[in-house]
């Protein structure tokens, strides 16, 4: 009885930590290894893990147009998102700010859903996005006022745009595809794209040292497959609103973890901005005040993977 009572809280804490760890480990990995190399091995490992899951679960595999749509989704949700996010991290964008910007994607999805999917979701996503963007500005303005370059900050914004476009595309064309099949096809597609691009990009093919291998293994197995496994257990026991609320805690968690692990400062301005953005995310997803908005909250279950 006691064990069952603590299962959801413990899994919730684990989910937030695993989700946030992607930004931390990606930052560490890109300090010593080129971004294309990190991405390539992340996709290789993730493809192997999701391929094993497909072999075990035996879901229906997409064919024809569905397969083509999944390839397009992979270019947006995987190659596009992670190329932009990881490059931004490599160029000095703080992990907490990156997580915060990417975390606004569900609100942008909610704002654009009526235009793309002809679904009415009300004003909450727009209000939440405005509040959340204000929080991002508060956090980012600290670095910019200190003379930091604005260019790299645009990379996680580009990643958020790819995530929004990929989510809407996935929902429009592949919403009925089994999750395991969808993710497996996306990982294999992304792996092939990186393999073709690597000779032209000129990075080393192997991660740098044991630390590089540990980082890409974490991103491919623990952060990707592990986070998905915990997420699906939580979705069976709780609603998508519960999982969305946990995802909204990722920016603050990432910022806190980045202090000891990445030596990134946590200023008063950053704390204020994170608090404002957190309010915006909860308002935009209809969690505060509590209201279900499942079309907005299912960004990751629809086929995207954590960073």
C-alpha positions in Angstrom: 0.0 0.0 0.0 2.7 2.4 1.0 4.9 1.5 -1.9 2.0 2.1 -4.3 1.2 5.5 -2.8 4.8 6.7 -3.4 5.1 5.3 -6.9 3.7 8.3 -8.8 5.5 11.0 -6.7 8.8 9.1 -7.1 8.3 8.6 -10.9 7.3 12.3 -11.2 10.5 13.4 -9.6 12.5 11.0 -11.8 10.8 12.2 -14.9 11.6 15.8 -14.3 15.3 15.0 -13.6 15.6 12.8 -16.7 14.0 15.4 -18.9 16.2 18.2 -17.5 19.3 16.0 -17.8 19.2 16.1 -21.6 20.1 19.8 -21.6 22.8 19.3 -19.0 24.5 16.3 -20.7 24.1 17.9 -24.1 26.0 21.0 -22.9 28.7 18.8 -21.4 29.0 16.6 -24.5 29.3 19.6 -26.9 32.2 21.0 -24.9 34.5 18.3 -26.1 32.8 16.8 -29.1 31.4 18.4 -32.3 27.7 18.8 -32.5 27.2 16.6 -35.6 29.1 13.8 -33.8 27.0 14.0 -30.7 23.8 14.0 -32.8 24.9 11.1 -34.9 25.7 8.8 -32.0 22.6 9.9 -30.1 20.5 8.9 -33.1 22.5 5.6 -33.6 21.9 4.6 -30.0 18.3 5.8 -29.9 17.6 3.9 -33.1 19.0 0.7 -31.6 16.9 1.1 -28.4 13.7 2.0 -30.3 14.3 -0.8 -32.8 14.5 -3.3 -29.9 11.3 -1.9 -28.6 9.6 -2.3 -32.0 10.9 -5.9 -32.2 9.4 -6.6 -28.7 6.1 -4.8 -29.0 5.5 -5.6 -32.7 3.4 -2.5 -33.6 2.2 -1.9 -37.1 4.8 -0.2 -39.3 3.9 2.7 -41.5 4.1 2.4 -45.2 3.5 4.6 -48.3 2.5 8.2 -47.5 2.5 7.6 -43.8 6.2 6.6 -44.0 7.0 9.7 -46.1 5.2 11.9 -43.6 7.2 10.4 -40.8 10.5 11.1 -42.7 9.4 14.8 -42.9 8.5 14.7 -39.2 12.0 13.4 -38.4 13.6 16.2 -40.3 11.6 18.7 -38.2 11.3 17.1 -34.8 14.7 15.4 -34.6 17.3 16.8 -37.0 16.0 20.3 -37.0 15.2 20.6 -33.2 18.4 19.0 -31.9 20.7 20.6 -34.4 19.5 24.0 -33.4 19.4 23.3 -29.6 22.7 21.5 -29.4 24.5 24.1 -31.5 23.1 26.8 -29.3 24.4 25.0 -26.2 27.8 24.6 -27.9 28.0 28.3 -28.6 27.4 29.3 -25.0 23.6 29.6 -24.5 22.9 28.6 -20.9 21.2 25.2 -20.4 18.5 26.8 -18.3 17.6 29.4 -20.9 17.6 26.8 -23.6 15.2 24.6 -21.7 13.0 27.6 -21.0 12.8 28.6 -24.7 12.1 25.1 -25.9 9.5 24.7 -23.1 7.4 27.4 -24.8 6.7 25.1 -27.8 3.5 23.6 -26.4 2.1 27.0 -26.0 3.0 28.0 -29.5 1.4 24.7 -30.7 -1.8 25.6 -28.8 -1.8 29.0 -30.4 -1.4 27.6 -34.0 -3.5 24.5 -33.6 -6.8 26.3 -34.6 -5.2 27.4 -37.8 -3.7 24.1 -38.8 -6.1 21.5 -37.3 -9.3 23.5 -37.1 -9.6 23.0 -33.4 -10.7 25.7 -30.9 -8.7 25.9 -27.8 -9.5 29.4 -26.4 -7.3 32.3 -25.4 -5.2 30.4 -22.8 -2.3 29.5 -25.1 -2.0 33.1 -26.4 -2.0 34.5 -22.9 0.4 31.9 -21.6 2.7 32.4 -24.5 2.9 36.2 -23.9 3.6 35.6 -20.2 6.1 32.9 -21.0 7.9 35.1 -23.6 8.1 37.8 -21.0 9.9 35.4 -18.7 12.3 34.4 -21.4 13.0 38.1 -22.1 13.8 38.7 -18.4 16.2 35.7 -18.3 17.9 36.5 -21.6 18.1 40.2 -21.1 20.6 39.6 -18.2 23.2 38.1 -20.6 22.5 40.6 -23.4 22.8 43.6 -21.1 26.2 42.2 -20.0 27.4 42.3 -23.6 26.5 38.7 -24.5 25.8 38.1 -28.3 22.2 37.8 -29.3 22.9 35.4 -32.3 23.4 32.2 -30.3 20.2 32.9 -28.3 18.2 32.6 -31.5 19.3 29.0 -32.0 17.0 27.6 -29.2 14.3 29.9 -30.6 14.8 28.1 -34.0 14.7 24.8 -32.2 11.4 25.8 -30.6 10.1 26.7 -34.1 11.1 23.3 -35.5 9.5 21.6 -32.5 6.3 23.5 -33.0 6.2 22.8 -36.8 7.1 19.1 -36.3 4.4 18.6 -33.6 1.7 20.1 -35.8 2.9 18.1 -38.8 2.9 14.9 -36.7 -0.6 15.6 -35.4 -1.9 16.4 -38.9 -0.5 13.4 -40.8 0.7 10.7 -38.3 -1.3 11.1 -35.2 -2.6 7.5 -35.5 0.8 5.9 -36.0 1.9 3.8 -32.9 4.4 5.7 -30.8 7.1 3.0 -31.0 6.9 2.8 -34.8 6.9 6.6 -35.1 9.9 7.2 -32.9 11.8 4.2 -34.5 11.4 5.5 -38.0 12.3 9.0 -36.9 15.5 7.8 -35.2 16.6 5.7 -38.2 15.8 8.6 -40.6 17.8 11.0 -38.5 20.7 8.6 -38.2 20.9 8.2 -42.0 20.6 12.0 -42.6 23.5 12.6 -40.1 25.6 9.8 -41.7 25.2 11.4 -45.1 26.0 14.9 -43.8 29.0 14.0 -41.7 31.6 13.9 -44.5 30.5 17.4 -45.6 30.4 18.9 -42.1 33.9 17.6 -41.3 33.7 16.6 -37.6 35.4 13.6 -36.1 33.3 10.4 -36.4 33.8 9.3 -32.8 33.1 11.1 -29.5 36.1 12.5 -27.6 37.3 10.1 -25.0 35.4 8.1 -22.4 33.4 11.1 -21.3 32.1 11.7 -24.8 30.9 8.1 -25.0 29.2 8.3 -21.6 27.5 11.5 -22.7 26.1 10.2 -26.0 25.1 6.9 -24.3 23.2 8.9 -21.6 21.4 11.0 -24.3 20.6 7.9 -26.4 19.5 5.5 -23.7 18.8 7.2 -20.3 17.5 10.6 -21.5 15.6 9.3 -24.5 14.4 5.8 -23.8 14.4 6.1 -20.0 12.3 9.3 -20.1 9.8 7.8 -22.5 9.4 4.7 -20.3 8.8 6.8 -17.2 6.4 9.0 -19.1 4.2 6.2 -20.4 4.0 4.7 -16.9 2.8 8.1 -15.6 0.4 8.5 -18.5 -1.2 5.2 -17.5 -1.6 6.3 -13.9 -2.3 10.0 -14.4 -3.6 12.4 -17.0 -1.6 14.2 -19.7 -2.2 17.4 -17.7 -0.1 15.9 -14.9 2.8 15.1 -17.3 2.5 18.5 -18.9 2.9 20.1 -15.4 6.0 18.1 -14.8 7.5 19.1 -18.2 6.9 22.8 -17.2 9.2 22.2 -14.2 12.1 21.3 -16.5 13.5 24.9 -17.0 13.7 25.6 -13.3 15.2 22.2 -12.7 17.7 22.6 -15.5 18.8 26.0 -14.2 19.3 24.6 -10.7 21.3 21.6 -11.9 23.4 23.8 -14.2 24.8 25.7 -11.1 26.8 22.8 -9.7 27.2 20.8 -12.9 28.0 23.5 -15.4 29.0 26.4 -13.2 26.3 28.5 -14.7 25.2 31.4 -12.4 21.7 31.6 -11.1 21.0 35.3 -10.7 18.0 37.0 -9.2 16.9 38.1 -12.7 17.1 34.5 -13.9 14.9 33.3 -10.9 12.4 36.0 -11.6 12.3 35.2 -15.3 11.9 31.4 -14.6 9.0 32.1 -12.2 7.2 34.3 -14.7 7.7 31.8 -17.5 6.5 29.0 -15.3 3.3 30.9 -14.6 2.9 31.4 -18.4 3.3 27.7 -19.1 0.8 26.7 -16.5 -1.7 29.3 -17.7 -1.2 28.4 -21.4 -1.7 24.7 -20.9 -4.9 25.3 -18.9 -3.4 23.8 -15.7 -3.8 27.0 -13.8 -6.7 27.5 -13.5 -7.0 23.8 -13.9 -8.6 22.9 -17.2 -7.8 20.1 -19.6 -6.2 21.0 -22.9 -4.9 17.6 -24.2 -4.3 18.7 -27.7 -1.7 21.2 -26.4 -0.2 19.0 -23.7 0.9 16.0 -25.8 3.9 17.4 -27.6 6.3 14.7 -26.6 3.9 11.6 -26.7 3.1 12.5 -30.3 6.6 11.5 -31.5 9.2 14.0 -30.3 11.9 12.8 -27.9 13.5 14.7 -25.0 16.7 16.6 -25.6 
